[in-house]
Amino acid sequence: MSREGRHPWAIVVPFALPGEKICVHTYRQGRLHSYDDLPEVITPNAERRDDSRVLFMLSYDTRLDLKRDVVAKAYQNYFSK
């Protein structure tokens, strides 16, 4: 995410999934990121969210896929400078 075309801005929201519409509460900001609580999921990601799981809302395979995406994007951003 970018704030008005400036530096990249990361928002860290535990328990939120890509593609969800969420309501957040920011409680701490850093240089290029903020930490947020997740008081409400407005529109859940029906393909990925499974609230019947106690600890993880995602299957193991889905978690691995998301981690691969994050690493690939970080790698791409780092070497595209």
CORKA-V586531 format. One record per residue. N is the residue number from 1. RES is the residue in three letters. PHI is phi in degrees with one decimal (999 if undefined). Layout:
<<N;RES;PHI> <N;RES;PHI>>
This chain:
<<1;MET;999> <2;SER;-126.0> <3;ARG;-95.4> <4;GLU;52.7> <5;GLY;74.8> <6;ARG;-82.9> <7;HIS;-70.6> <8;PRO;-59.4> <9;TRP;-128.1> <10;ALA;-103.3> <11;ILE;-114.4> <12;VAL;-95.4> <13;VAL;-130.0> <14;PRO;-59.6> <15;PHE;75.9> <16;ALA;-93.0> <17;LEU;-116.0> <18;PRO;-57.0> <19;GLY;87.5> <20;GLU;-92.8> <21;LYS;-96.4> <22;ILE;-130.5> <23;CYS;-109.4> <24;VAL;-125.0> <25;HIS;-125.9> <26;THR;-78.2> <27;TYR;-118.3> <28;ARG;-158.8> <29;GLN;-124.1> <30;GLY;-111.6> <31;ARG;-66.1> <32;LEU;-128.7> <33;HIS;-157.5> <34;SER;-137.6> <35;TYR;-107.9> <36;ASP;-130.8> <37;ASP;-90.0> <38;LEU;-114.9> <39;PRO;-74.2> <40;GLU;-154.2> <41;VAL;-100.4> <42;ILE;-77.2> <43;THR;-128.3> <44;PRO;-73.1> <45;ASN;-83.4> <46;ALA;-64.4> <47;GLU;-74.0> <48;ARG;-110.8> <49;ARG;-76.0> <50;ASP;-133.1> <51;ASP;-71.8> <52;SER;-76.4> <53;ARG;-79.7> <54;VAL;-75.1> <55;LEU;-93.7> <56;PHE;-113.3> <57;MET;-87.7> <58;LEU;-122.6> <59;SER;-70.3> <60;TYR;-59.7> <61;ASP;-61.9> <62;THR;-66.3> <63;ARG;-61.6> <64;LEU;-63.4> <65;ASP;-60.2> <66;LEU;-64.0> <67;LYS;-64.1> <68;ARG;-61.2> <69;ASP;-61.7> <70;VAL;-63.6> <71;VAL;-65.4> <72;ALA;-63.0> <73;LYS;-66.3> <74;ALA;-63.7> <75;TYR;-61.2> <76;GLN;-62.8> <77;ASN;-65.2> <78;TYR;-67.0> <79;PHE;-91.3> <80;SER;-92.3> <81;LYS;-75.0>>
